[in-house]
Amino acid sequence: MSEQTQMGPSTEEITPTMPPAARRVALRLLGAPVIYSVYFLIAYFLVEIGCGLGFLQGRVAGMPALTAAVLALTVVALAAILAQGLPGYRQWRRARVGARDETGGDTQRFASGVGVWLTLLFLLVTLLTGIAEVVLSRCRWA
């Protein structure tokens, strides 16, 4: 009875391995939402700290420093979303014109298309969030 019996599959047997192409598609699907989420949290934190503690109260280029900081962050976020979305767009274009085969070409084409649309959606949402910073007045909740 000194032998130990294994009750289920080993860790190596149940650990899924994702092919590199599928990993790239997954990163392109999640890239824009993750970048926007990080952007929004940092922008929200900047505005809260700026308004609550009086941080960034000066002026830069004729606009409040807080507005300039959030707009600079918006430009960085837009560039990051574009940079992660362009390879997905190219992959989607190649998959659209490529022949359908039995290796999951339809699935990859669909996932790439969804990634392109998510990139466009989060580009728009990021842009609108940045525009709201210019149009809406901050620090006037009291």
C-alpha positions as CSV (number, residue, x, y, z in Angstrom):
1,M,0.0,0.0,0.0
2,S,3.0,2.2,-0.2
3,E,2.3,3.0,-3.9
4,Q,0.4,6.2,-4.5
5,T,-2.3,6.0,-7.1
6,Q,-2.9,9.0,-9.2
7,M,-6.5,10.2,-9.0
8,G,-6.6,12.2,-12.2
9,P,-4.6,13.4,-15.1
10,S,-1.2,14.9,-14.5
11,T,-0.6,18.7,-14.8
12,E,1.2,18.2,-18.1
13,E,-1.9,16.4,-19.5
14,I,-4.4,19.1,-18.7
15,T,-2.3,22.2,-19.4
16,P,-3.5,23.4,-22.7
17,T,-1.0,24.7,-25.2
18,M,-2.1,27.5,-27.4
19,P,-0.6,27.7,-30.9
20,P,1.3,30.9,-31.6
21,A,-1.2,32.0,-34.3
22,A,-4.1,31.6,-31.8
23,R,-2.1,33.4,-29.1
24,R,-1.6,36.4,-31.5
25,V,-5.4,36.5,-32.3
26,A,-6.2,36.4,-28.6
27,L,-3.8,39.3,-27.9
28,R,-5.3,41.3,-30.7
29,L,-8.8,40.6,-29.4
30,L,-8.0,41.8,-25.9
31,G,-5.3,44.4,-26.7
32,A,-7.6,47.5,-27.3
33,P,-9.9,46.8,-24.3
34,V,-7.0,46.4,-22.0
35,I,-5.2,49.5,-23.3
36,Y,-8.4,51.5,-22.9
37,S,-9.0,50.2,-19.4
38,V,-5.4,51.2,-18.3
39,Y,-5.8,54.6,-20.0
40,F,-9.1,55.2,-18.2
41,L,-7.8,54.3,-14.8
42,I,-4.7,56.5,-15.2
43,A,-6.8,59.4,-16.5
44,Y,-9.3,59.0,-13.7
45,F,-6.6,58.8,-11.1
46,L,-4.9,61.9,-12.6
47,V,-8.1,64.0,-12.4
48,E,-8.8,62.8,-8.9
49,I,-5.4,63.6,-7.7
50,G,-5.3,66.9,-9.6
51,C,-8.6,68.1,-8.2
52,G,-8.3,66.6,-4.7
53,L,-4.7,67.6,-4.0
54,G,-4.3,70.6,-6.3
55,F,-1.8,68.7,-8.4
56,L,-1.2,70.0,-12.0
57,Q,-2.9,73.3,-11.4
58,G,-0.6,75.4,-13.7
59,R,-1.0,76.0,-17.4
60,V,0.7,74.4,-20.3
61,A,0.4,75.7,-23.9
62,G,-2.5,77.9,-22.9
63,M,-4.6,75.2,-21.3
64,P,-4.8,73.9,-17.8
65,A,-1.9,71.5,-17.0
66,L,-4.4,68.8,-15.9
67,T,-6.1,69.0,-19.3
68,A,-2.8,68.8,-21.1
69,A,-1.7,65.8,-19.1
70,V,-4.9,63.9,-19.9
71,L,-4.8,64.9,-23.6
72,A,-1.1,63.7,-23.8
73,L,-2.2,60.4,-22.1
74,T,-5.1,60.2,-24.7
75,V,-2.7,60.5,-27.6
76,V,-0.4,57.8,-26.1
77,A,-3.4,55.5,-25.7
78,L,-4.7,56.1,-29.2
79,A,-1.2,55.4,-30.6
80,A,-0.9,52.2,-28.6
81,I,-4.4,51.0,-29.7
82,L,-3.5,51.7,-33.3
83,A,-0.1,50.0,-33.0
84,Q,-1.7,46.8,-31.6
85,G,-4.6,47.0,-34.1
86,L,-2.7,47.4,-37.4
87,P,-1.1,43.9,-37.4
88,G,-4.6,42.5,-36.7
89,Y,-6.0,44.4,-39.6
90,R,-3.3,43.1,-41.9
91,Q,-4.0,39.6,-40.7
92,W,-7.7,40.0,-41.3
93,R,-7.1,41.2,-44.8
94,R,-4.8,38.3,-45.6
95,A,-7.3,35.8,-44.1
96,R,-10.2,37.4,-46.1
97,V,-8.4,36.9,-49.5
98,G,-6.8,33.6,-48.5
99,A,-8.3,30.2,-49.4
100,R,-10.5,28.5,-46.8
101,D,-8.9,25.4,-45.5
102,E,-9.4,22.8,-42.8
103,T,-7.0,24.4,-40.3
104,G,-9.3,26.8,-38.8
105,G,-9.1,29.6,-41.4
106,D,-12.7,30.6,-40.9
107,T,-12.3,30.8,-37.1
108,Q,-9.1,32.9,-37.5
109,R,-10.7,35.2,-40.0
110,F,-13.7,35.7,-37.8
111,A,-11.6,36.3,-34.7
112,S,-9.4,38.7,-36.6
113,G,-12.4,40.6,-37.9
114,V,-13.8,40.9,-34.3
115,G,-10.4,42.2,-33.2
116,V,-10.4,44.9,-35.9
117,W,-13.9,46.0,-34.9
118,L,-12.9,46.0,-31.2
119,T,-9.9,48.1,-32.1
120,L,-12.1,50.6,-34.0
121,L,-14.6,50.7,-31.1
122,F,-12.0,51.4,-28.5
123,L,-10.3,54.0,-30.7
124,L,-13.6,55.8,-30.8
125,V,-14.3,55.4,-27.1
126,T,-10.7,56.6,-26.2
127,L,-11.1,59.6,-28.5
128,L,-14.5,60.5,-27.0
129,T,-13.1,60.2,-23.5
130,G,-10.2,62.6,-24.4
131,I,-12.6,65.1,-26.0
132,A,-14.7,65.0,-22.9
133,E,-11.7,66.2,-20.9
134,V,-11.5,69.4,-23.1
135,V,-15.3,70.1,-23.1
136,L,-16.4,69.3,-19.6
137,S,-15.2,71.3,-16.6
138,R,-13.4,69.4,-13.9
139,C,-13.0,69.8,-10.2
140,R,-16.5,71.5,-9.7
141,W,-18.3,68.9,-7.7
142,A,-18.3,70.7,-4.4
